């Protein structure tokens, strides 16, 4: 996928056309992605709905792999399916018919709902492959809307998602960040609904810590050829000890009782982020600690305080929004840090796990 081009799902079964038309469309900022039948196109539409900004249909195409070309069957089924899928996602995708057929053959098959986005195309209900395709490619960018999810990645926070890719962070981090950033730019979420995402901040931090293990920044053990988090930092009941991880990268020793169990020789964090990790860890775990029976008394008190604070401000989303912006800074810093510190053995010199 070329993220700089408008993604258009295209149903067309002529192999010569699928080679030439995409080159023409690219000049208008469009990537035509061809599928030879509606059966395949529908799977792509359902599985990655947010990718698509528009749909182009060749009228004489197959509905299924083993179907015959039949405009009446194909257009009727495809347009009905598009309407249903879009309704389920509460979003309209403009669709167009680009065909070599005749008006007499096609007009009765193309329903009038197309006028919602294409009503100013008065010549006919479809676009002719012979005479109109340049006009269609010219019009699509003005009518097609990049999905809100793709806007988050490509328009509002391209540097953050580029940093996630450059640092080769887990794909789940991309998904969590999209889910945390999207409600900031849409009106479909109440503050209370948005605040339920708070634990995703902790999940993002854990994925960053797991990446740090692979790069020798946090204590690790070898499991075959893989580096896994050192067992001293993992509990069977509560998972990764995020607080201890944040202490190590902040240059603080980890103690168990009065005994130092992990020595940290150097803070790798810039001053502006020194308190960020621990602050986000404490707040973002609030929802979980409230119901987690193994959470200690301090965590449970913090949970109640966070919940009480959100209640007091009417569950406004601003606390979480601020945390997400802070998380963006952490991701950008971490990707830049890895660029300059990519030797796991040298990174591992910053800490030492002491014998019990």
Secondary structure, 3 states (H helix, E strand, C coil): CCCCCEEEEEECCCHHHHHHHHHHHHCCCEEEEEECEHHHHHHHHHHCHHHCCEEEECCCCECCCCCCCCHHHHHHHHHHHHHHHHHHHCCCCEEEEEECCCHHHHHHHCCHHHHHHHCCCCCCCCEECCCCHHHHHHHHHHHCCCCHHHHHHHHHCHHHHHHHHHCCCCHHHHHHHHHHHHCCCCCCCCHHHHHCCHHHHHHHHHHHHHHHHHCCCCCEEEECCEEEECHHHEECCCEECHHHHHHHHECCCEEECCEEEEEECCECCCHHHCCHHHHHHHHHCHHHHHHCCCCCHHHHHHHHHHHHHHHHCCCCCHHHHHHHHHHHHHHHHHHHHHHHCCCHHHHHHHEEECCC
